[in-house]
């Protein structure tokens, strides 16, 4: 971690400003019980590996009791552990072990929706229309004859209508309830004070158990337009698989929630000086709107997804980075960079298309993008397996797919299972050390044979591996002076090359083309994503140098 530093005469350094957080998709990280599903004890066993990599903290995907209709993002109980993943005692052991290693722990909290098995939703189904139980959710009468049509024309992000009709306690067809993802995930009605109060209890429950903060799922959600009117483009969310419907997302009232949550976190920080973090999954149209979520009294950070979705193009990357530095860093927060997560195609595959299979172009570009991200001022989030250079598994058979997007649409185009295949740890055949089960135990998603090439034991032994590139990049980040509060100045380059200098003298250059170009700085680079002779920057390569500020 970079040392504390003075900015404008004031110490503005906070641990989260330049932190590198590792996203742990718990069910795919490491299985300690032999059932083929990763668990909290497996995460605890993997902490020394993450310490060696050099990350500052971990973000745990949901491990709460859940029917697993959307792999834990359908929460049935926000204040417990699903037996599949362990129990509260195991969670406490994980937090204690992480603290001993200097690794902070963030939890994934899901405030936009819950599981249809949540006790409050079960109570709502059993209650009458207009009851307080139904007011916690979005229940409404249907339109058309006998209310047989949905209350409005909205579509769910994962496909199909955003409304499901219920059978009333007397057996008659009744009201409809809103679910912006799947019918198993009813949306909360945040205009009801009881909902807000219960989520505060959840925050305090986990903060009292020692967590360092929360990643907030669908942080631009929560509130819907109070009149629930028709949308001019009702299928936009499903078409883009993004929060596009302006009537369902990014309502102004949501900022009051984040102000209150920030105050709760500040209360705990004031008790012991250990700063708690709120980082939001914020999907909004522009960097300027994104910046509203990270004002001084709201979220500390919000993921900046534009870099994740940018095509492999120097001009596109420069535009995205410039807008983020101008609009987000200008709030006093820092940009939270991300290249991969559990919802997106991995960079090795994303950047490799449409190159011929086996060309290695995607892997080279992914390594270069990683070095670029780690050089940018701000914080960075790494998705598990990213440091191994794992590609997307694109040929999973239909009968093993679990993503609700596939179940609801029948389309493989946007499914997320391919980036969630369990990690390979050791050995030459599946399960590659992922599970401690008896011979023949299969991981919950099948691992391809080629995962043997990416197993962690091989990556650690090979100094040319992506793992060592990430580890070396993290070590250099820790030694450099301006990350969270750093400045950035673009350097003149030829087309297809992106280069910038930071105030501490670090120069990062990326050749987005395939032909070598002259390096922007003389001398041997500190670190490069591939072979990089002095004075030359090869194609699909990034490198770091230290130059005089």
Backbone torsions as a table, in degrees:
resi	resn	phi	psi	omega
1	UNK	NA	138.1	179.8
2	UNK	-65.4	150.6	-177.4
3	UNK	-70.4	163.3	173.6
4	UNK	-62.6	144.0	-177.4
5	UNK	-145.1	159.5	-179.9
6	UNK	-94.0	134.0	175.2
7	UNK	-129.6	121.2	-176.5
8	UNK	53.9	36.8	177.5
9	UNK	78.5	2.2	-177.8
10	UNK	-123.9	138.0	175.9
11	UNK	-74.4	105.5	-176.2
12	UNK	-107.0	8.9	-175.5
13	UNK	-81.3	130.6	172.9
14	UNK	-131.2	150.7	-170.9
15	UNK	-58.3	-33.2	-174.9
16	UNK	-76.5	-16.6	-173.7
17	UNK	-63.8	-33.7	-179.8
18	UNK	-127.9	19.8	-176.7
19	UNK	-69.0	151.3	170.0
20	UNK	-112.7	116.0	-176.3
21	UNK	-108.9	137.5	-178.4
22	UNK	-103.1	119.6	178.6
23	UNK	-80.1	119.9	177.5
24	UNK	-101.0	112.9	172.4
25	UNK	-87.6	96.4	-161.4
26	UNK	-53.3	-45.6	-174.0
27	UNK	-68.6	-11.0	-178.8
28	UNK	-118.5	7.5	-176.1
29	UNK	-86.1	-64.9	-179.3
30	UNK	-160.4	130.3	-177.0
31	UNK	-99.1	119.4	-179.5
32	UNK	-98.4	-13.3	-172.1
33	UNK	-104.7	-8.6	176.2
34	UNK	83.7	16.8	179.4
35	UNK	-99.5	2.5	178.8
36	UNK	86.4	5.3	179.8
37	UNK	-124.3	129.8	178.3
38	UNK	-62.1	158.7	-173.8
39	UNK	-151.5	176.5	-176.1
40	UNK	-66.4	-36.4	176.7
41	UNK	-64.7	-34.1	175.4
42	UNK	-65.6	-39.0	175.7
43	UNK	-61.7	-43.9	179.6
44	UNK	-60.9	-40.6	179.1
45	UNK	-65.7	-27.0	-178.6
46	UNK	-88.8	-2.7	-177.6
47	UNK	-59.5	-41.0	177.6
48	UNK	-59.4	-35.2	175.8
49	UNK	-61.3	-43.7	-178.7
50	UNK	-71.3	-34.4	175.6
51	UNK	-63.3	-41.8	179.0
52	UNK	-64.4	-36.6	177.2
53	UNK	-63.8	-36.8	174.1
54	UNK	106.3	19.1	-179.8
55	UNK	-76.7	159.3	-178.6
56	UNK	-92.0	-21.4	-177.9
57	UNK	-166.2	173.7	177.1
58	UNK	-128.0	147.8	171.9
59	UNK	-114.3	120.7	-177.8
60	UNK	-94.1	127.3	172.8
61	UNK	-63.9	162.8	-173.9
62	UNK	-57.2	132.3	178.4
63	UNK	-124.2	14.8	-176.1
64	UNK	-75.7	161.9	173.8
65	UNK	-53.4	131.7	-172.5
66	UNK	-164.2	145.4	171.6
67	UNK	-71.5	-7.4	176.8
68	UNK	66.6	33.5	174.3
69	UNK	-67.0	-30.0	174.7
70	UNK	-132.8	44.5	176.3
71	UNK	48.4	51.1	171.6
72	UNK	95.9	-14.8	175.7
73	UNK	-81.1	7.8	168.2
74	UNK	-114.5	90.5	-168.6
75	UNK	-90.0	126.9	177.1
76	UNK	-95.3	-22.8	179.3
77	UNK	-153.0	114.0	-174.6
78	UNK	-78.9	-7.1	-172.7
79	UNK	-126.1	44.3	176.8
80	UNK	-160.1	179.1	-179.9
81	UNK	-116.5	133.0	175.3
82	UNK	-65.3	134.7	179.8
83	UNK	-56.3	-24.1	176.4
84	UNK	-59.5	-32.1	-175.0
85	UNK	-103.3	-9.7	-179.5
86	UNK	134.1	-141.8	178.8
87	UNK	-151.7	-179.8	-177.1
88	UNK	-64.6	-33.3	177.5
89	UNK	-63.1	-41.5	177.9
90	UNK	-66.6	-38.3	176.5
91	UNK	-60.8	-45.1	179.1
92	UNK	-61.0	-38.4	178.3
93	UNK	-64.9	-38.3	178.3
94	UNK	-63.8	-46.6	179.8
95	UNK	-62.0	-42.1	179.8
96	UNK	-64.9	-41.5	179.2
97	UNK	-65.9	-40.6	178.7
98	UNK	-63.2	-41.5	-179.6
99	UNK	-64.2	-37.4	178.3
100	UNK	-62.7	-30.6	-179.2
101	UNK	-92.1	1.6	180.0
102	UNK	75.9	26.2	-179.6
103	UNK	-108.7	123.3	178.6
104	UNK	-80.7	155.4	-175.6
105	UNK	-123.3	121.6	174.7
106	UNK	-110.8	141.1	176.8
107	UNK	-104.0	152.8	175.5
108	UNK	-91.9	118.9	178.8
109	UNK	-114.1	141.7	-169.9
110	UNK	-120.6	86.5	-174.3
111	UNK	-91.4	-10.2	-177.7
112	UNK	-76.8	-33.3	-174.5
113	UNK	-152.3	166.6	177.3
114	UNK	-131.5	-166.3	175.3
115	UNK	-89.4	149.3	173.4
116	UNK	-66.4	-9.0	175.2
117	UNK	-94.9	0.5	177.1
118	UNK	-61.2	138.3	-177.9
119	UNK	-54.3	-37.9	-179.5
120	UNK	-66.9	-34.7	178.5
121	UNK	-73.7	-35.8	176.2
122	UNK	-63.0	-38.2	175.8
123	UNK	-64.2	-38.4	-179.9
124	UNK	-64.2	-39.5	178.9
125	UNK	-64.9	-33.5	-177.9
126	UNK	-83.1	-13.2	-176.1
127	UNK	-92.3	173.3	-178.0
128	UNK	-89.3	157.6	172.7
129	UNK	-54.8	139.6	-179.2
130	UNK	83.0	1.7	-178.1
131	UNK	-78.8	159.0	174.5
132	UNK	-58.8	-32.7	-179.7
133	UNK	-63.9	-40.6	179.5
134	UNK	-75.7	-24.3	-179.9
135	UNK	-66.0	-17.7	177.6
136	UNK	-71.1	-15.5	-179.2
137	UNK	-124.7	-173.0	178.1
138	UNK	-105.5	87.0	173.5
139	UNK	-99.6	139.1	-179.9
140	UNK	-151.2	154.1	174.7
141	UNK	-72.6	147.4	178.1
142	UNK	-77.4	170.3	177.3
143	UNK	-103.2	170.4	177.2
144	UNK	79.0	-176.9	-179.7
145	UNK	-58.2	127.7	177.6
146	UNK	59.5	21.6	178.6
147	UNK	63.2	31.1	-173.1
148	UNK	-83.3	-6.0	179.4
149	UNK	-109.5	148.9	-178.1
150	UNK	-57.6	155.6	-179.0
151	UNK	-61.5	-29.1	172.5
152	UNK	-149.6	-175.7	-172.0
153	UNK	-96.3	13.3	-175.6
154	UNK	-64.8	146.6	173.6
155	UNK	-113.0	150.9	179.2
156	UNK	-77.5	152.3	-178.9
157	UNK	-63.2	-32.3	-178.3
158	UNK	-92.1	13.8	176.4
159	UNK	103.7	146.6	177.9
160	UNK	83.1	174.7	179.1
161	UNK	-61.3	153.9	177.8
162	UNK	-89.3	7.9	-178.0
163	UNK	-127.7	143.7	173.6
164	UNK	-129.2	135.4	179.8
165	UNK	-86.6	142.3	-178.2
166	UNK	-104.7	159.3	169.3
167	UNK	-95.6	122.7	-176.4
168	UNK	-70.2	163.0	-179.7
169	UNK	-54.3	-26.5	179.7
170	UNK	-87.1	4.4	175.6
171	UNK	93.1	-4.8	-178.9
172	UNK	-88.3	152.0	172.1
173	UNK	-60.5	136.3	-172.1
174	UNK	-128.7	-135.7	-176.3
175	UNK	-74.1	175.9	177.2
176	UNK	-117.0	149.8	173.9
177	UNK	-122.1	151.8	-174.2
178	UNK	-91.1	137.2	174.4
179	UNK	-146.8	110.3	-176.2
180	UNK	-79.8	-1.4	177.0
181	UNK	-122.6	-74.3	178.3
182	UNK	-135.0	162.0	176.6
183	UNK	-61.0	-23.3	178.1
184	UNK	-79.5	2.4	-177.0
185	UNK	-131.1	72.4	179.4
186	UNK	-64.1	139.8	179.8
187	UNK	-78.5	137.5	173.7
188	UNK	-70.3	152.2	172.6
189	UNK	-101.2	98.1	-175.2
190	UNK	-75.8	-0.8	173.8
191	UNK	-80.0	-6.8	175.5
192	UNK	-94.1	122.6	-175.9
193	UNK	-60.6	-28.8	-178.4
194	UNK	-63.2	-34.3	178.7
195	UNK	-65.8	-48.5	179.9
196	UNK	-60.4	-41.8	-178.6
197	UNK	-64.3	-37.9	-179.1
198	UNK	-70.1	-36.5	177.6
199	UNK	-68.8	-31.9	174.3
200	UNK	-63.7	-39.1	176.2
201	UNK	-60.8	-37.9	178.4
202	UNK	-65.5	-45.8	177.8
203	UNK	-55.4	-49.0	-176.0
204	UNK	-67.7	-33.7	177.9
205	UNK	-57.8	-47.5	-177.2
206	UNK	-80.0	-34.2	175.0
207	UNK	-62.8	-37.3	176.9
208	UNK	-66.2	-21.3	177.6
209	UNK	-91.6	4.6	168.9
210	UNK	100.7	10.7	-178.9
211	UNK	-71.5	158.8	-176.6
212	UNK	-99.7	2.3	177.4
213	UNK	150.8	-168.4	-172.1
214	UNK	-140.2	139.2	163.3
215	UNK	-92.6	126.4	-172.7
216	UNK	-103.1	115.8	179.3
217	UNK	-71.0	138.6	176.0
218	UNK	48.5	53.6	-173.4
219	UNK	-70.0	-14.6	174.5
220	UNK	-93.1	8.8	-179.0
221	UNK	-94.4	-131.4	177.9
222	UNK	74.9	-64.8	-175.9
223	UNK	-95.8	141.8	173.5
224	UNK	-115.1	160.0	175.6
225	UNK	-54.2	130.7	-172.2
226	UNK	-61.3	-24.2	-178.9
227	UNK	-94.4	-4.9	179.9
228	UNK	46.7	54.2	-177.7
229	UNK	-77.6	167.5	174.7
230	UNK	-62.5	150.4	176.9
231	UNK	-96.2	141.6	176.3
232	UNK	-68.0	-17.9	178.7
233	UNK	-139.5	75.7	-169.4
234	UNK	-66.0	-22.3	-177.6
235	UNK	-97.2	9.6	-175.4
236	UNK	-61.3	-42.3	-179.1
237	UNK	-62.9	-45.1	-179.4
238	UNK	-67.6	-37.2	-178.3
239	UNK	-67.2	-41.7	-177.4
240	UNK	-95.7	-13.9	-170.2
241	UNK	48.9	50.0	-179.4
242	UNK	-147.1	166.9	-178.1
243	UNK	-82.8	83.3	-173.4
244	UNK	-103.0	-36.8	-176.3
245	UNK	-59.3	110.0	-175.7
246	UNK	-69.1	-11.5	179.1
247	UNK	-87.8	-16.6	-176.6
248	UNK	-109.5	-15.0	-173.6
249	UNK	-133.8	158.8	170.2
250	UNK	59.7	38.2	175.8
251	UNK	-77.8	147.4	-173.1
252	UNK	-61.7	-28.4	-176.8
253	UNK	-64.4	-20.7	-175.6
254	UNK	-63.6	-26.9	-177.6
255	UNK	-67.2	-28.8	176.2
256	UNK	-65.8	-34.3	177.3
257	UNK	-63.5	-45.8	-176.7
258	UNK	-69.0	-31.0	174.7
259	UNK	-63.9	-40.8	179.9
260	UNK	-68.8	-44.5	178.8
261	UNK	-62.1	-38.1	178.3
262	UNK	-62.4	-40.1	179.1
263	UNK	-64.1	-37.6	177.0
264	UNK	-62.6	-45.6	179.4
265	UNK	-63.5	-40.3	179.2
266	UNK	-64.2	-32.9	177.3
267	UNK	-61.3	-44.6	179.2
268	UNK	-69.5	-37.4	178.1
269	UNK	-61.6	-40.5	-178.7
270	UNK	-65.5	-26.0	-178.1
271	UNK	-68.4	-41.8	-172.6
272	UNK	-133.0	2.4	178.8
273	UNK	77.6	1.6	179.7
274	UNK	-92.3	110.0	-171.0
275	UNK	-72.8	127.7	176.4
276	UNK	-94.9	147.6	-171.1
277	UNK	-117.6	141.0	168.1
278	UNK	-118.5	119.4	176.3
279	UNK	-124.0	127.8	-172.2
280	UNK	-104.8	144.2	167.1
281	UNK	-84.5	95.4	-174.5
282	UNK	-112.9	114.2	177.6
283	UNK	-115.1	102.8	-179.3
284	UNK	-134.5	163.3	-169.8
285	UNK	-65.7	-33.7	-172.9
286	UNK	-132.9	159.5	176.1
287	UNK	-63.1	-31.5	179.7
288	UNK	-65.6	-42.4	176.4
289	UNK	-67.5	-38.0	176.3
290	UNK	-55.6	-41.3	-175.6
291	UNK	-63.2	-25.4	-179.5
292	UNK	-64.1	-25.9	-177.5
293	UNK	-79.3	-16.4	-175.8
294	UNK	-115.2	29.2	172.5
295	UNK	-66.6	164.9	-166.8
296	UNK	-57.5	-26.3	-177.1
297	UNK	-109.0	13.6	179.0
298	UNK	-115.8	-135.1	-179.6
299	UNK	-67.1	145.6	175.0
300	UNK	-67.6	-40.2	-176.2
301	UNK	-146.6	162.6	171.4
302	UNK	-146.1	135.5	-179.2
303	UNK	-56.4	133.3	175.8
304	UNK	-99.8	102.7	-171.6
305	UNK	-85.6	-9.6	-175.0
306	UNK	-63.5	-31.9	177.6
307	UNK	-69.7	-36.0	179.0
308	UNK	-63.8	-35.3	-175.8
309	UNK	-96.4	-1.6	-178.1
310	UNK	-71.5	140.6	175.4
311	UNK	-69.6	162.0	179.4
312	UNK	-74.2	88.3	-174.0
313	UNK	-156.6	131.6	-175.2
314	UNK	-62.3	-43.1	-178.7
315	UNK	-65.8	-39.5	179.6
316	UNK	-64.6	-44.0	179.0
317	UNK	-64.3	-41.2	-179.1
318	UNK	-63.9	-41.7	179.7
319	UNK	-62.2	-46.4	-178.9
320	UNK	-61.6	-47.8	-177.8
321	UNK	-65.1	-41.8	-179.2
322	UNK	-62.5	-43.6	-179.6
323	UNK	-65.0	-40.4	179.5
324	UNK	-65.0	-44.8	-178.7
325	UNK	-65.2	-34.9	-178.9
326	UNK	-75.3	-48.2	-170.6
327	UNK	-88.8	-37.6	-175.0
328	UNK	-89.5	-50.7	179.9
329	UNK	-61.5	-24.9	179.0
330	UNK	-68.0	-13.5	178.9
331	UNK	-81.3	-12.0	-172.7
332	UNK	100.9	-12.9	172.6
333	UNK	-82.6	-173.7	171.3
334	UNK	-124.7	156.8	179.0
335	UNK	-70.6	140.1	179.3
336	UNK	-109.6	98.8	-172.1
337	UNK	-83.7	145.9	179.4
338	UNK	-152.2	137.4	177.9
339	UNK	-113.1	-25.0	-177.3
340	UNK	-140.9	153.3	166.4
341	UNK	-161.1	-174.9	-172.6
342	UNK	-75.1	-1.6	-179.3
343	UNK	-110.9	-1.7	-170.5
344	UNK	-126.2	152.8	174.4
345	UNK	-62.7	134.3	-177.4
346	UNK	-61.6	149.2	-174.0
347	UNK	-60.3	-35.7	-178.4
348	UNK	-56.9	-40.4	178.6
349	UNK	-82.5	-41.0	-177.6
350	UNK	-61.7	-43.8	-178.3
351	UNK	-81.4	-14.9	-177.5
352	UNK	-81.7	-19.7	-178.3
353	UNK	-82.3	139.4	3.4
354	UNK	-99.3	34.6	-179.6
355	UNK	-63.8	153.5	178.4
356	UNK	-59.3	142.1	178.9
357	UNK	-59.6	136.5	179.3
358	UNK	86.4	1.8	-178.5
359	UNK	-73.2	-21.7	-177.1
360	UNK	79.7	0.7	-176.5
361	UNK	-65.9	-41.9	179.6
362	UNK	-61.9	-40.9	179.1
363	UNK	-65.3	-42.2	179.6
364	UNK	-63.5	-43.7	179.9
365	UNK	-67.2	-38.6	178.5
366	UNK	-62.3	-41.1	177.8
367	UNK	-64.5	-41.6	179.8
368	UNK	-65.3	-42.5	179.2
369	UNK	-63.5	-37.5	178.4
370	UNK	-61.4	-44.7	-179.9
371	UNK	-65.8	-37.2	175.4
372	UNK	-61.8	-49.7	-178.6
373	UNK	-58.9	-43.2	-177.1
374	UNK	-70.2	-17.3	177.7
375	UNK	-87.8	-18.1	-175.2
376	UNK	-72.5	141.1	174.5
377	UNK	-60.3	135.5	180.0
378	UNK	126.0	-162.0	179.7
379	UNK	-103.6	163.6	179.9
380	UNK	-140.8	144.1	176.9
381	UNK	-118.3	131.7	-179.6
382	UNK	-111.6	132.0	177.6
383	UNK	-92.4	136.3	-174.9
384	UNK	-50.7	136.5	-177.3
385	UNK	90.3	-19.6	176.2
386	UNK	-59.7	-41.0	-178.7
387	UNK	-69.8	-13.6	177.2
388	UNK	-93.6	-6.6	-176.0
389	UNK	74.3	26.4	-177.6
390	UNK	-63.6	135.2	170.9
391	UNK	-86.1	167.7	172.3
392	UNK	-67.6	139.5	172.7
393	UNK	-88.8	106.4	-169.5
394	UNK	-99.3	-5.2	-173.3
395	UNK	-119.3	31.5	175.0
396	UNK	-63.6	134.4	178.9
397	UNK	-65.1	151.0	-179.0
398	UNK	-55.2	-35.8	-172.7
399	UNK	-74.5	-6.8	176.6
400	UNK	-107.8	-7.2	-177.4
401	UNK	-68.1	136.8	-176.5
402	UNK	-120.3	-8.3	-176.0
403	UNK	-63.9	127.6	178.8
404	UNK	-62.1	-21.2	175.7
405	UNK	-62.0	-41.6	178.2
406	UNK	-68.3	-41.4	-178.9
407	UNK	-63.7	-34.5	-175.2
408	UNK	-88.0	-27.1	-175.0
409	UNK	-113.2	-22.1	-174.9
410	UNK	74.7	2.4	-177.8
411	UNK	-100.0	140.7	175.5
412	UNK	-92.6	0.0	-169.6
413	UNK	-62.9	-35.9	-174.1
414	UNK	-124.5	19.9	-177.9
415	UNK	-69.8	154.3	-172.2
416	UNK	-111.2	-0.2	-178.6
417	UNK	-61.6	-31.9	-174.1
418	UNK	-63.5	-23.6	177.2
419	UNK	-97.9	2.4	-176.3
420	UNK	-111.5	7.5	179.3
421	UNK	-61.8	135.3	-176.8
422	UNK	-53.8	146.2	-176.6
423	UNK	-66.7	146.0	170.5
424	UNK	-91.0	130.9	-178.6
425	UNK	-109.6	-40.7	-175.4
426	UNK	-161.9	167.3	173.9
427	UNK	87.7	178.9	-174.4
428	UNK	-111.4	-2.5	-177.8
429	UNK	-147.1	155.7	177.1
430	UNK	-58.5	137.7	18.2
431	UNK	-93.2	13.4	174.2
432	UNK	53.1	40.5	176.9
433	UNK	74.3	5.3	-178.9
434	UNK	-69.5	-37.5	-175.9
435	UNK	-118.6	147.3	178.3
436	UNK	-93.4	9.0	-176.1
437	UNK	-69.9	171.2	179.1
438	UNK	-63.2	161.7	179.8
439	UNK	-54.6	133.0	-177.9
440	UNK	99.0	-10.1	176.2
441	UNK	-65.4	129.3	-176.7
442	UNK	-105.1	139.4	172.8
443	UNK	-63.2	158.4	-175.0
444	UNK	-63.1	-26.4	168.0
445	UNK	-123.4	139.3	-176.9
446	UNK	-70.3	140.2	177.7
447	UNK	-95.9	134.9	177.9
448	UNK	-72.2	157.6	-179.3
449	UNK	-58.4	-36.3	-175.4
450	UNK	-68.8	-8.1	175.5
451	UNK	-61.0	-19.4	177.5
452	UNK	-57.3	-33.3	-178.9
453	UNK	-68.3	-20.1	-173.3
454	UNK	-109.8	3.8	-175.9
455	UNK	-57.2	145.1	-174.3
456	UNK	-60.5	-35.9	-177.8
457	UNK	-65.1	-32.9	176.3
458	UNK	-74.1	-40.0	-178.8
459	UNK	-62.7	-41.2	-179.3
460	UNK	-68.3	-30.5	-177.8
461	UNK	-81.2	-18.9	-175.9
462	UNK	-105.1	108.3	-176.6
463	UNK	-67.2	-10.9	177.4
464	UNK	-91.6	0.3	-174.3
465	UNK	-74.4	163.3	175.1
466	UNK	-61.3	-33.8	179.0
467	UNK	-57.2	-45.2	-179.8
468	UNK	-69.1	-33.1	176.0
469	UNK	-61.6	-46.5	178.4
470	UNK	-64.6	-46.0	-178.9
471	UNK	-60.2	-45.2	179.9
472	UNK	-65.1	-38.9	177.9
473	UNK	-63.7	-40.0	179.3
474	UNK	-67.9	-37.6	178.0
475	UNK	-64.9	-41.6	178.6
476	UNK	-67.3	-38.6	175.4
477	UNK	-55.3	-43.1	-177.7
478	UNK	-65.2	-25.2	-178.0
479	UNK	-91.1	-14.6	-176.3
480	UNK	-87.0	162.6	-166.5
481	UNK	-97.3	-33.7	-173.2
482	UNK	-120.8	101.0	177.2
483	UNK	-120.5	-72.1	179.9
484	UNK	-61.4	-36.7	-177.0
485	UNK	-110.1	20.0	-174.6
486	UNK	-74.7	160.2	174.8
487	UNK	-105.8	166.9	-178.1
488	UNK	-142.0	131.4	178.8
489	UNK	-129.4	122.8	-179.5
490	UNK	-72.7	141.4	177.5
491	UNK	-102.2	148.5	176.5
492	UNK	-70.1	129.8	-179.5
493	UNK	-140.9	169.3	174.2
494	UNK	-78.7	163.2	-178.6
495	UNK	-55.4	141.8	178.4
496	UNK	86.9	0.8	-179.9
497	UNK	-122.8	136.3	178.8
498	UNK	-118.2	129.0	179.2
499	UNK	-145.9	139.9	176.6
500	UNK	-143.6	158.0	175.7
501	UNK	-119.6	140.3	175.5
502	UNK	-99.8	164.4	-177.4
503	UNK	-63.3	-20.7	179.7
504	UNK	-89.8	6.1	176.1
505	UNK	96.9	-4.9	177.5
506	UNK	-73.3	131.1	173.6
507	UNK	-115.5	130.0	175.7
508	UNK	-121.3	132.4	177.6
509	UNK	-132.0	142.1	179.0
510	UNK	-129.7	126.5	174.9
511	UNK	-95.4	104.2	-179.6
512	UNK	-78.4	-12.9	178.7
513	UNK	-85.1	-170.8	-179.1
514	UNK	-108.6	-17.4	-179.9
515	UNK	-93.8	145.2	178.7
516	UNK	-67.2	151.5	178.4
517	UNK	-133.9	162.5	175.1
518	UNK	-63.4	140.0	178.8
519	UNK	-69.5	145.2	-178.6
520	UNK	-74.4	-13.3	-178.4
521	UNK	-133.0	135.3	177.6
522	UNK	-70.8	160.0	176.1
523	UNK	95.1	172.0	-178.3
524	UNK	-78.0	133.5	-179.6
525	UNK	-67.6	152.6	173.6
526	UNK	-64.2	-39.6	-174.5
527	UNK	-156.9	140.2	178.9
528	UNK	-139.7	151.9	-177.5
529	UNK	-79.6	-9.6	177.6
530	UNK	-159.1	-179.7	177.2
531	UNK	-53.0	129.8	-172.2
532	UNK	-143.2	90.4	179.9
533	UNK	-62.4	153.1	178.1
534	UNK	-56.4	131.3	176.9
535	UNK	84.0	-1.0	-176.2
536	UNK	-132.0	141.0	172.5
537	UNK	-118.6	103.0	-177.8
538	UNK	-64.1	167.0	177.5
539	UNK	-64.0	149.3	177.8
540	UNK	54.4	40.3	-175.6
541	UNK	-134.7	144.2	172.0
542	UNK	-120.3	151.1	178.9
543	UNK	-149.4	155.2	176.9
544	UNK	-116.1	141.1	171.0
545	UNK	-133.4	160.8	168.4
546	UNK	-108.9	122.6	179.0
547	UNK	-120.4	163.5	178.8
548	UNK	-66.3	129.4	180.0
549	UNK	-59.2	NA	NA
